[in-house]
Amino acid sequence: MSIGQIQFDPVWPTDQPAPYQAKAPASQVPPGSSLGNGPEAETGATQSVAEPDLAPTEEVEMQRDPPTGEPVYQFIDRRSGSLILQIPSEQMLNFIREVQQQWQQLTSKSAGKSTGE
């Protein structure tokens, strides 16, 4: 059995630098060379472009729901402190609680019947 080569297509357009590639500061770029990879890259005078703030603005907290023991992940906006997303949702946790409660009632009734009560 032989396995052939696999070729992957680039995820980022080839005429643009990938967002995770570090760029050399303008002071380190040799005169006459461009700052970009593509044909549309400017040469000569450098322009001051504000880099976007790439620091994450969310944090993830993990807790366990006391009644069910299910892990709960909350994605919280650091700036405002507001909840962005919770997995599982509060509705799903309520559903799990109801099912567990009904299951306990059902199993306690069937356990009582098997012991002759």
MODELLER restraints for C-alpha pairs under 7 A, 6 or more apart:
rsr = mdl.restraints
at = mdl.atoms
rsr.add(forms.Gaussian(group=physical.xy_distance, feature=features.Distance(at['CA:12:A'], at['CA:18:A']), mean=5.91, stdev=0.5))
rsr.add(forms.Gaussian(group=physical.xy_distance, feature=features.Distance(at['CA:15:A'], at['CA:37:A']), mean=6.31, stdev=0.5))
rsr.add(forms.Gaussian(group=physical.xy_distance, feature=features.Distance(at['CA:15:A'], at['CA:38:A']), mean=4.68, stdev=0.5))
rsr.add(forms.Gaussian(group=physical.xy_distance, feature=features.Distance(at['CA:16:A'], at['CA:37:A']), mean=6.00, stdev=0.5))
rsr.add(forms.Gaussian(group=physical.xy_distance, feature=features.Distance(at['CA:16:A'], at['CA:38:A']), mean=5.91, stdev=0.5))
rsr.add(forms.Gaussian(group=physical.xy_distance, feature=features.Distance(at['CA:17:A'], at['CA:37:A']), mean=6.20, stdev=0.5))
rsr.add(forms.Gaussian(group=physical.xy_distance, feature=features.Distance(at['CA:32:A'], at['CA:43:A']), mean=6.42, stdev=0.5))
rsr.add(forms.Gaussian(group=physical.xy_distance, feature=features.Distance(at['CA:32:A'], at['CA:44:A']), mean=6.34, stdev=0.5))
rsr.add(forms.Gaussian(group=physical.xy_distance, feature=features.Distance(at['CA:33:A'], at['CA:43:A']), mean=6.29, stdev=0.5))
rsr.add(forms.Gaussian(group=physical.xy_distance, feature=features.Distance(at['CA:34:A'], at['CA:41:A']), mean=6.07, stdev=0.5))
rsr.add(forms.Gaussian(group=physical.xy_distance, feature=features.Distance(at['CA:34:A'], at['CA:42:A']), mean=6.01, stdev=0.5))
rsr.add(forms.Gaussian(group=physical.xy_distance, feature=features.Distance(at['CA:34:A'], at['CA:43:A']), mean=4.91, stdev=0.5))
rsr.add(forms.Gaussian(group=physical.xy_distance, feature=features.Distance(at['CA:35:A'], at['CA:41:A']), mean=6.64, stdev=0.5))
rsr.add(forms.Gaussian(group=physical.xy_distance, feature=features.Distance(at['CA:57:A'], at['CA:77:A']), mean=5.89, stdev=0.5))
rsr.add(forms.Gaussian(group=physical.xy_distance, feature=features.Distance(at['CA:57:A'], at['CA:78:A']), mean=5.50, stdev=0.5))
rsr.add(forms.Gaussian(group=physical.xy_distance, feature=features.Distance(at['CA:57:A'], at['CA:79:A']), mean=6.83, stdev=0.5))
rsr.add(forms.Gaussian(group=physical.xy_distance, feature=features.Distance(at['CA:58:A'], at['CA:75:A']), mean=6.33, stdev=0.5))
rsr.add(forms.Gaussian(group=physical.xy_distance, feature=features.Distance(at['CA:58:A'], at['CA:76:A']), mean=5.39, stdev=0.5))
rsr.add(forms.Gaussian(group=physical.xy_distance, feature=features.Distance(at['CA:58:A'], at['CA:77:A']), mean=4.56, stdev=0.5))
rsr.add(forms.Gaussian(group=physical.xy_distance, feature=features.Distance(at['CA:58:A'], at['CA:78:A']), mean=5.44, stdev=0.5))
rsr.add(forms.Gaussian(group=physical.xy_distance, feature=features.Distance(at['CA:59:A'], at['CA:75:A']), mean=5.71, stdev=0.5))
rsr.add(forms.Gaussian(group=physical.xy_distance, feature=features.Distance(at['CA:59:A'], at['CA:76:A']), mean=5.37, stdev=0.5))
rsr.add(forms.Gaussian(group=physical.xy_distance, feature=features.Distance(at['CA:59:A'], at['CA:77:A']), mean=6.61, stdev=0.5))
rsr.add(forms.Gaussian(group=physical.xy_distance, feature=features.Distance(at['CA:59:A'], at['CA:78:A']), mean=6.55, stdev=0.5))
rsr.add(forms.Gaussian(group=physical.xy_distance, feature=features.Distance(at['CA:60:A'], at['CA:73:A']), mean=6.62, stdev=0.5))
rsr.add(forms.Gaussian(group=physical.xy_distance, feature=features.Distance(at['CA:60:A'], at['CA:74:A']), mean=5.57, stdev=0.5))
rsr.add(forms.Gaussian(group=physical.xy_distance, feature=features.Distance(at['CA:60:A'], at['CA:75:A']), mean=4.63, stdev=0.5))
rsr.add(forms.Gaussian(group=physical.xy_distance, feature=features.Distance(at['CA:60:A'], at['CA:76:A']), mean=6.31, stdev=0.5))
rsr.add(forms.Gaussian(group=physical.xy_distance, feature=features.Distance(at['CA:61:A'], at['CA:73:A']), mean=5.69, stdev=0.5))
rsr.add(forms.Gaussian(group=physical.xy_distance, feature=features.Distance(at['CA:61:A'], at['CA:74:A']), mean=5.15, stdev=0.5))
rsr.add(forms.Gaussian(group=physical.xy_distance, feature=features.Distance(at['CA:61:A'], at['CA:75:A']), mean=6.58, stdev=0.5))
rsr.add(forms.Gaussian(group=physical.xy_distance, feature=features.Distance(at['CA:62:A'], at['CA:71:A']), mean=6.74, stdev=0.5))
rsr.add(forms.Gaussian(group=physical.xy_distance, feature=features.Distance(at['CA:62:A'], at['CA:72:A']), mean=5.62, stdev=0.5))
rsr.add(forms.Gaussian(group=physical.xy_distance, feature=features.Distance(at['CA:62:A'], at['CA:73:A']), mean=4.61, stdev=0.5))
rsr.add(forms.Gaussian(group=physical.xy_distance, feature=features.Distance(at['CA:62:A'], at['CA:74:A']), mean=6.44, stdev=0.5))
rsr.add(forms.Gaussian(group=physical.xy_distance, feature=features.Distance(at['CA:63:A'], at['CA:71:A']), mean=5.78, stdev=0.5))
rsr.add(forms.Gaussian(group=physical.xy_distance, feature=features.Distance(at['CA:63:A'], at['CA:72:A']), mean=5.22, stdev=0.5))
rsr.add(forms.Gaussian(group=physical.xy_distance, feature=features.Distance(at['CA:63:A'], at['CA:73:A']), mean=6.62, stdev=0.5))
rsr.add(forms.Gaussian(group=physical.xy_distance, feature=features.Distance(at['CA:64:A'], at['CA:70:A']), mean=5.44, stdev=0.5))
rsr.add(forms.Gaussian(group=physical.xy_distance, feature=features.Distance(at['CA:64:A'], at['CA:71:A']), mean=4.46, stdev=0.5))
rsr.add(forms.Gaussian(group=physical.xy_distance, feature=features.Distance(at['CA:64:A'], at['CA:72:A']), mean=5.64, stdev=0.5))
rsr.add(forms.Gaussian(group=physical.xy_distance, feature=features.Distance(at['CA:65:A'], at['CA:71:A']), mean=6.37, stdev=0.5))
rsr.add(forms.Gaussian(group=physical.xy_distance, feature=features.Distance(at['CA:65:A'], at['CA:72:A']), mean=6.53, stdev=0.5))
rsr.add(forms.Gaussian(group=physical.xy_distance, feature=features.Distance(at['CA:68:A'], at['CA:97:A']), mean=6.29, stdev=0.5))
rsr.add(forms.Gaussian(group=physical.xy_distance, feature=features.Distance(at['CA:72:A'], at['CA:86:A']), mean=6.99, stdev=0.5))
rsr.add(forms.Gaussian(group=physical.xy_distance, feature=features.Distance(at['CA:72:A'], at['CA:87:A']), mean=5.75, stdev=0.5))
rsr.add(forms.Gaussian(group=physical.xy_distance, feature=features.Distance(at['CA:72:A'], at['CA:88:A']), mean=6.09, stdev=0.5))
rsr.add(forms.Gaussian(group=physical.xy_distance, feature=features.Distance(at['CA:73:A'], at['CA:86:A']), mean=5.62, stdev=0.5))
rsr.add(forms.Gaussian(group=physical.xy_distance, feature=features.Distance(at['CA:73:A'], at['CA:87:A']), mean=5.16, stdev=0.5))
rsr.add(forms.Gaussian(group=physical.xy_distance, feature=features.Distance(at['CA:74:A'], at['CA:83:A']), mean=6.93, stdev=0.5))
rsr.add(forms.Gaussian(group=physical.xy_distance, feature=features.Distance(at['CA:74:A'], at['CA:85:A']), mean=5.89, stdev=0.5))
rsr.add(forms.Gaussian(group=physical.xy_distance, feature=features.Distance(at['CA:74:A'], at['CA:86:A']), mean=4.44, stdev=0.5))
rsr.add(forms.Gaussian(group=physical.xy_distance, feature=features.Distance(at['CA:74:A'], at['CA:87:A']), mean=6.53, stdev=0.5))
rsr.add(forms.Gaussian(group=physical.xy_distance, feature=features.Distance(at['CA:75:A'], at['CA:83:A']), mean=6.12, stdev=0.5))
rsr.add(forms.Gaussian(group=physical.xy_distance, feature=features.Distance(at['CA:75:A'], at['CA:84:A']), mean=5.41, stdev=0.5))
rsr.add(forms.Gaussian(group=physical.xy_distance, feature=features.Distance(at['CA:75:A'], at['CA:85:A']), mean=5.12, stdev=0.5))
rsr.add(forms.Gaussian(group=physical.xy_distance, feature=features.Distance(at['CA:75:A'], at['CA:86:A']), mean=6.24, stdev=0.5))
rsr.add(forms.Gaussian(group=physical.xy_distance, feature=features.Distance(at['CA:76:A'], at['CA:82:A']), mean=5.72, stdev=0.5))
rsr.add(forms.Gaussian(group=physical.xy_distance, feature=features.Distance(at['CA:76:A'], at['CA:83:A']), mean=4.58, stdev=0.5))
rsr.add(forms.Gaussian(group=physical.xy_distance, feature=features.Distance(at['CA:76:A'], at['CA:84:A']), mean=5.38, stdev=0.5))
rsr.add(forms.Gaussian(group=physical.xy_distance, feature=features.Distance(at['CA:77:A'], at['CA:83:A']), mean=6.42, stdev=0.5))
rsr.add(forms.Gaussian(group=physical.xy_distance, feature=features.Distance(at['CA:77:A'], at['CA:84:A']), mean=6.42, stdev=0.5))
